[in-house]
Amino acid sequence: LAKTTQPISMDSYEGQEVNITCSHNNIATNDYITWYQQFPSQGPRFIIQGYKTKVTNEVASLFIPADRKSSTLSLPRVSLSDTAVYYCLVEGFNKFYFGSGTKLNVKP
Amino acid sequence: EAGVAQSPRYKIIEKRQSVAFWCNPISGHATLYWYQQILGQGPKLLIQFQNNGVVDDSQLPKDRFSAERLKGVDSTLKIQPAKLEDSAVYLCASSLAGLAGAADTQYFGPGTRLTVL
């Protein structure tokens, strides 16, 4: 089971782009990379998922290099409401692991 | 579309008492998960069901925790007897299916905050 390593916390200001990097050196060939967001007193919420290269949706982009040993979640122009904990998961068939996540603090 | 429902939202009990949590997943979702989240930590998977069968319960403390998913729909998680270290948020999630070769998006409920005194 591929475990992940993320920074414990990050600070940013409103309007900036935020990049959170996750290391997953033992990722298997069939594993996907998924990011979840969690606000206080709520369950985690799916943000984005990818296998390789770049994936973009309405809220974020996910960059995965060719060796897939890391991935970067990019949040464009963050606002105060993006203050949350962000979890990187490596997921395969019926296997996945939530680490401790990255606490993002967006300041005005 | 209705989300994952959990009840109760909060529960306070004394140690050695028993407690039960209920979860109703999104309609049509075959897979159901129970997690324990201690303050400041990521969610820890306790048990995963596919329909009414157990896929993974390797991290469930079976001497005191039990879970069932009768009829493959809603589920209950029970703790008996509770210990102080069981104080946590208990999250339920569901996903459409565990598909071979593809990760499955999980949808989480709001959780039940348990305090054991």
Interface residues (C-beta under 8 A of the other chain):
Chain A: N30 D31 Y32 T34 Y36 S41 Q42 G43 P44 R45 F46 Q49 Y87 E91 G92 F93 N94 F96 F98 G99 S100 G101
Chain B: V4 Y35 G40 Q41 G42 P43 K44 L45 Q48 Q50 V55 D56 L91 A93 G98 L99 A100 G101 A102 A103 D104 T105 Q106 Y107 F108 G109 P110 G111 R113
